[in-house]
Amino acid sequence: MAREETASIDLVDAETVRQLSVAVMLAALTAVLAQFSIDLPGGVPFSFQPFGIFFAGLLLGPVWGGFSISLYVLVGLAGAPVYSNAAAGLGYVFGPTGGFLVGFAVAAVVIGAVAHRSLTPTPIGSLSAIPTAIALLAGLVVIYLIGLPWLASVNGWTLTRAASFMALFAVGDLLKTAITTGIVAGGTELFADRR
């Protein structure tokens, strides 16, 4: 009796599996970073979430970076306590910070697109400090462009009042972009030294 031979068919290529795995890990990292937060008056917590968004865009590029942070937002929307201070659910998303959460997903796409100038990411070690800083600042602008009007609308504030309220947050977020740029630049030098 002849032995039947079967052909192996890869339904998903290895690169897609790798990108998906990293995207899920970065979504989980963002959830962990969100728990390191300080509640401030006005309903907007100061947290380390932006680091997750920054690295999703920088490591994964626009497509998978956007997927990663969208996954994070959707998991919290579904009820998992992944937002700042273990918050979750539809009510939280429609609260003062909802625009910032939406902005996070869009920002990851923008950061990836600006940093890599392509839908396909390049290795993070090939990114230099200036394009990285520009990409992060572009992402930060997107977060605030979406988050500020939402915050103003939910709280019944003028856009000017919302902007003045968020000024201190903006300083902290600029510091986070500088730290992230330093980490990427330091990593680039480390990789260059090993060649």
C-alpha positions as a Python dict, from the first residue, in 0.01 Angstrom:
ca = {
    (1, 'M'): (0, 0, 0),
    (2, 'A'): (148, 332, -107),
    (3, 'R'): (200, 594, 156),
    (4, 'E'): (5, 914, 89),
    (5, 'E'): (207, 1231, 96),
    (6, 'T'): (49, 1548, 219),
    (7, 'A'): (159, 1897, 144),
    (8, 'S'): (201, 2142, 427),
    (9, 'I'): (19, 2467, 375),
    (10, 'D'): (109, 2772, 576),
    (11, 'L'): (-210, 2965, 638),
    (12, 'V'): (-22, 3252, 798),
    (13, 'D'): (339, 3338, 726),
    (14, 'A'): (598, 3355, 1002),
    (15, 'E'): (639, 3735, 977),
    (16, 'T'): (266, 3789, 1035),
    (17, 'V'): (276, 3561, 1338),
    (18, 'R'): (576, 3752, 1473),
    (19, 'Q'): (411, 4093, 1418),
    (20, 'L'): (89, 3972, 1580),
    (21, 'S'): (279, 3838, 1880),
    (22, 'V'): (467, 4165, 1930),
    (23, 'A'): (145, 4363, 1883),
    (24, 'V'): (-30, 4162, 2154),
    (25, 'M'): (270, 4201, 2387),
    (26, 'L'): (278, 4578, 2334),
    (27, 'A'): (-97, 4601, 2397),
    (28, 'A'): (-39, 4413, 2724),
    (29, 'L'): (259, 4637, 2809),
    (30, 'T'): (42, 4945, 2750),
    (31, 'A'): (-216, 4800, 2990),
    (32, 'V'): (53, 4749, 3254),
    (33, 'L'): (198, 5098, 3203),
    (34, 'A'): (-152, 5244, 3240),
    (35, 'Q'): (-164, 5116, 3597),
    (36, 'F'): (127, 5342, 3690),
    (37, 'S'): (-90, 5651, 3708),
    (38, 'I'): (-184, 5939, 3933),
    (39, 'D'): (-544, 6060, 3953),
    (40, 'L'): (-568, 6433, 3902),
    (41, 'P'): (-872, 6660, 3924),
    (42, 'G'): (-1074, 6687, 3602),
    (43, 'G'): (-1093, 6314, 3532),
    (44, 'V'): (-764, 6275, 3342),
    (45, 'P'): (-501, 6052, 3506),
    (46, 'F'): (-129, 6112, 3453),
    (47, 'S'): (14, 5776, 3346),
    (48, 'F'): (293, 5598, 3162),
    (49, 'Q'): (56, 5475, 2887),
    (50, 'P'): (217, 5692, 2617),
    (51, 'F'): (535, 5484, 2630),
    (52, 'G'): (333, 5185, 2506),
    (53, 'I'): (184, 5390, 2224),
    (54, 'F'): (522, 5533, 2126),
    (55, 'F'): (692, 5193, 2109),
    (56, 'A'): (399, 5031, 1927),
    (57, 'G'): (442, 5279, 1641),
    (58, 'L'): (821, 5270, 1646),
    (59, 'L'): (862, 4893, 1669),
    (60, 'L'): (569, 4779, 1456),
    (61, 'G'): (510, 5059, 1208),
    (62, 'P'): (172, 5208, 1117),
    (63, 'V'): (-30, 4894, 1046),
    (64, 'W'): (64, 4666, 1332),
    (65, 'G'): (129, 4955, 1572),
    (66, 'G'): (-222, 5084, 1509),
    (67, 'F'): (-357, 4730, 1547),
    (68, 'S'): (-175, 4686, 1880),
    (69, 'I'): (-315, 5000, 2041),
    (70, 'S'): (-661, 4947, 1888),
    (71, 'L'): (-654, 4602, 2049),
    (72, 'Y'): (-566, 4764, 2382),
    (73, 'V'): (-856, 5010, 2350),
    (74, 'L'): (-1104, 4741, 2242),
    (75, 'V'): (-1007, 4505, 2526),
    (76, 'G'): (-1074, 4784, 2775),
    (77, 'L'): (-1399, 4871, 2599),
    (78, 'A'): (-1504, 4507, 2636),
    (79, 'G'): (-1461, 4534, 3013),
    (80, 'A'): (-1106, 4421, 3091),
    (81, 'P'): (-953, 4659, 3350),
    (82, 'V'): (-666, 4778, 3130),
    (83, 'Y'): (-711, 5156, 3135),
    (84, 'S'): (-553, 5383, 3396),
    (85, 'N'): (-626, 5277, 3753),
    (86, 'A'): (-782, 4950, 3632),
    (87, 'A'): (-1073, 5131, 3467),
    (88, 'A'): (-1270, 4976, 3181),
    (89, 'G'): (-1591, 4978, 2987),
    (90, 'L'): (-1806, 5190, 2762),
    (91, 'G'): (-1877, 5446, 3033),
    (92, 'Y'): (-1507, 5515, 3078),
    (93, 'V'): (-1449, 5552, 2705),
    (94, 'F'): (-1735, 5800, 2679),
    (95, 'G'): (-1592, 5990, 2977),
    (96, 'P'): (-1335, 6271, 2974),
    (97, 'T'): (-1044, 6051, 2864),
    (98, 'G'): (-1218, 5873, 2575),
    (99, 'G'): (-1076, 6106, 2313),
    (100, 'F'): (-725, 6041, 2437),
    (101, 'L'): (-783, 5664, 2409),
    (102, 'V'): (-902, 5704, 2049),
    (103, 'G'): (-608, 5939, 1991),
    (104, 'F'): (-368, 5672, 2117),
    (105, 'A'): (-471, 5430, 1840),
    (106, 'V'): (-446, 5697, 1570),
    (107, 'A'): (-116, 5823, 1712),
    (108, 'A'): (43, 5476, 1688),
    (109, 'V'): (-41, 5476, 1316),
    (110, 'V'): (99, 5828, 1270),
    (111, 'I'): (416, 5752, 1466),
    (112, 'G'): (479, 5438, 1263),
    (113, 'A'): (412, 5614, 932),
    (114, 'V'): (635, 5912, 1009),
    (115, 'A'): (920, 5710, 1163),
    (116, 'H'): (933, 5443, 893),
    (117, 'R'): (791, 5637, 595),
    (118, 'S'): (638, 5308, 485),
    (119, 'L'): (368, 5059, 581),
    (120, 'T'): (645, 4810, 650),
    (121, 'P'): (856, 4883, 959),
    (122, 'T'): (1234, 4894, 946),
    (123, 'P'): (1438, 4764, 1240),
    (124, 'I'): (1424, 5009, 1531),
    (125, 'G'): (1803, 5012, 1536),
    (126, 'S'): (1799, 5189, 1199),
    (127, 'L'): (1593, 5483, 1330),
    (128, 'S'): (1787, 5795, 1417),
    (129, 'A'): (1704, 6050, 1685),
    (130, 'I'): (1560, 6331, 1469),
    (131, 'P'): (1305, 6123, 1270),
    (132, 'T'): (1211, 5945, 1593),
    (133, 'A'): (1153, 6274, 1774),
    (134, 'I'): (950, 6412, 1481),
    (135, 'A'): (738, 6095, 1470),
    (136, 'L'): (671, 6105, 1845),
    (137, 'L'): (581, 6474, 1838),
    (138, 'A'): (345, 6413, 1545),
    (139, 'G'): (180, 6135, 1744),
    (140, 'L'): (150, 6359, 2048),
    (141, 'V'): (-16, 6632, 1839),
    (142, 'V'): (-270, 6377, 1714),
    (143, 'I'): (-346, 6260, 2070),
    (144, 'Y'): (-416, 6616, 2181),
    (145, 'L'): (-609, 6711, 1865),
    (146, 'I'): (-853, 6428, 1935),
    (147, 'G'): (-842, 6431, 2316),
    (148, 'L'): (-880, 6802, 2390),
    (149, 'P'): (-1212, 6863, 2209),
    (150, 'W'): (-1350, 6542, 2362),
    (151, 'L'): (-1242, 6650, 2712),
    (152, 'A'): (-1392, 6995, 2661),
    (153, 'S'): (-1720, 6853, 2531),
    (154, 'V'): (-1765, 6595, 2810),
    (155, 'N'): (-1680, 6842, 3086),
    (156, 'G'): (-1874, 7131, 2933),
    (157, 'W'): (-1557, 7338, 2904),
    (158, 'T'): (-1432, 7569, 2634),
    (159, 'L'): (-1144, 7437, 2426),
    (160, 'T'): (-921, 7702, 2584),
    (161, 'R'): (-1004, 7579, 2934),
    (162, 'A'): (-937, 7219, 2831),
    (163, 'A'): (-603, 7321, 2676),
    (164, 'S'): (-497, 7512, 2987),
    (165, 'F'): (-599, 7217, 3205),
    (166, 'M'): (-390, 6980, 2991),
    (167, 'A'): (-83, 7208, 2977),
    (168, 'L'): (89, 7028, 3264),
    (169, 'F'): (15, 6692, 3100),
    (170, 'A'): (166, 6820, 2777),
    (171, 'V'): (492, 6904, 2957),
    (172, 'G'): (502, 6551, 3100),
    (173, 'D'): (424, 6402, 2759),
    (174, 'L'): (702, 6604, 2597),
    (175, 'L'): (938, 6464, 2858),
    (176, 'K'): (817, 6112, 2770),
    (177, 'T'): (893, 6177, 2402),
    (178, 'A'): (1244, 6294, 2496),
    (179, 'I'): (1301, 5981, 2707),
    (180, 'T'): (1174, 5755, 2428),
    (181, 'T'): (1392, 5932, 2171),
    (182, 'G'): (1691, 5887, 2401),
    (183, 'I'): (1619, 5516, 2440),
    (184, 'V'): (1589, 5467, 2063),
    (185, 'A'): (1901, 5676, 1992),
    (186, 'G'): (2095, 5487, 2260),
    (187, 'G'): (1981, 5157, 2113),
    (188, 'T'): (2082, 5271, 1764),
    (189, 'E'): (2433, 5351, 1888),
    (190, 'L'): (2449, 5017, 2068),
    (191, 'F'): (2352, 4829, 1750),
    (192, 'A'): (2596, 5036, 1544),
    (193, 'D'): (2883, 4950, 1783),
    (194, 'R'): (2815, 4576, 1740),
    (195, 'R'): (2845, 4576, 1359),
}
